[in-house]
């Protein structure tokens, strides 16, 4: 730094360099000033100590039963800040800035919103926005419509359902022919929705 001096060798007023406290390496979630705004955040990735004003990218881990959404950013901005009142070494504070991570509840296996005339659904666990495969069995006396059966061998699936549980592809229960469909995941939805594409 360039320092202006008077004849006495002291810094001119306002021209002295200011050494501020760094932010510590690998802070706990509770030591991040605004971590309370991010529900169900368990930990963050490794972070080196940094000077005030520096922003770094950090990975995050959600608590048990929670996850970032499918396709969400993997790393988030963490900024170091300190001032002349932070007199202890490495007493700067980290804060999340810009986009915050969001920890969504995971979708449990075999848990789904009620679907009219569907007897059972067999699906794996999933995360917000993810599409996975599973099996749906219609109730007795019901089956999936015939035009779906004619397309059952096609990889291009013609109908999608949005559920409040794990998304899946489904097939017709015996003795009806097998068919597959896509379902999309949304852990935040509480009511079933069905719509044709």
N, C-alpha and C positions, 0 to 999 in steps of 0.2 A: 504494500500500500504506500501511496505517496503521502508524506506527512509534512505539513507546514510547521516551521519552528520560528520562535522568536530568538532574539540574541542570547537569551538565557538558556536556550536549548530545550525549553518546554514546548509542547504542542500549542499552536495557535488555537484560539477558541473555536470549537467546531471542527477542527482539523485533525483531531486525534483518532486513531483507529479504535474500534470498539470490538472487544472479544466477547462474544456471546456464548452462552452454554449450548453445547451440542445436544441433540436428541440421542438417547441411548439405543444401542443395538437390541434387536429382538424384544420389543416391548410385549408385555402381556396385553390381551384384549382390553382388560380393565384399565390399562394405563393410556389407552387411546382416548382422547378427549370426548369424541362423539360416538364411541362404539355403542353406547346405549340406544342410539337411533337405529341400530342394525340388529334386529331380533334374531336370536338363535345362532349368532356367530360364535364359533368355538375358539378359533386360533387363526393366526396369520403366518405366512412363510417367513423365512429368514430375512432379516433387515440389518444392514450395517449402520453404525452410528453416522449421523449426518449433521451438517451445519444448519442453522436457522435459515428458512426460506427454501431449502431443497425439497423437491418432490421425487419420490421413488415409486416404482411399481411393485406391488406385493400380491402374492397369492393368498387365498382365504380358504378356510375349512369351516363348514357349517356343523352344527351340533348333531348328535345322533337323531336319526329320523328326519333330517332336513338336508336339503341340497340346493345348489344353484340350479337355475332352470337349464334345460337342454339348450345349448348354443349360447349361453351367457358368457360374458367376458371372463377370462381366467384370472386376470390380474387387475388391481385397482390402485388409484393414486393415494399415496400416503404422504402427507407434508409435515415437515419439521418446523416448529415455531418456538422462539424464545425472545426475551428482551432483557433489559438491564435489571429487572426485578428478579430474574432467575439467576441468583448468585451462586448456587452450587454447580459444580462441574457436572455435565451430562444431565442437567435438569430440564432441558427443553422438552416440549410436548408434541407428540405425534397426533395428527388428525386426518381423517379421511376427507378428501376433496373431490369435486366433480361427481361422477356417477358412483353411487354406493352399491355394494353387493346386496343381493336380496336372497335370503335363505327360505325356500319354499318347503312345506311339508312334502315328504316323499309319499308316493301312492303305494299302499300296501297290496300285497299279492291277494288275488281273489276278492277284492273289495271294490264294489261298483255301485253306481246309482241304479235305482230300480228302473227296469225296462219292461214295458208292458208285454205280456205273454212270453217273457224269457224266464226259463226255469233256473238256469245256473250259468255262471261265467267262470272260466278257469283262465287266470292270467297271472303273469309274474309281476314283481314290483316294478315301479317306474318312477320317473321324476317329472317335474312340471314341463310340459311341452313335448315330451318324448312319445314316440310311437313304437309299440312293441306288439308281439303276436300272442294270441290266446284263442280260446274256444268258447263259443256261446251255444247253449242248448235251448231250443224253444220248448215251451210248455206242451203237454200232451194235446194233440189236436191242432197244433200250430206248426208252421214251417216258414222258412224264408221264401220269398216270392220266386216264381219260376224263372223270371228273366235273370235273376242273380245266379241261379243254378246253371244256366246255359253259359255263363261267363266264369264258372268256378275254376277253370284251368288257366285263365288269363292272368298274367301278372299285373295288368292294369285293373284296379279295383274301382267299381263304379259308385260305391256309396260309402260315406264316412259318417261316423257318429261321434259326437263330442260328449264325453262322460265326465263325472266328477271323480273318476278313478282312473287306473292305468289304462292307457290306450292299447288297443290290440286289434288283430285281425280275427275274424270269427268264422265258425263253420256250422252248418246245419246239423242238428242232432239226428242220430239214427232213429227210424229207418230212412230218413230223407237223405238225398244226395248231399255231399260235402261241398261247402263253398266258403270263400274267405272274404273278409271286409277289413277296412282300416278303421281304427278308432283313435282319436287324439286325446292326449292327457291334459287335464286341467285340475290340479289339486284345489284350486280356489273355488270351483263351481260346486254348488250344493244340489242343484236341480239338473235332471237329465235334459239333454237336447238332442233331437234327431233331425237331420236335414239332408236332403239329397244334393249331391254335387252336380 
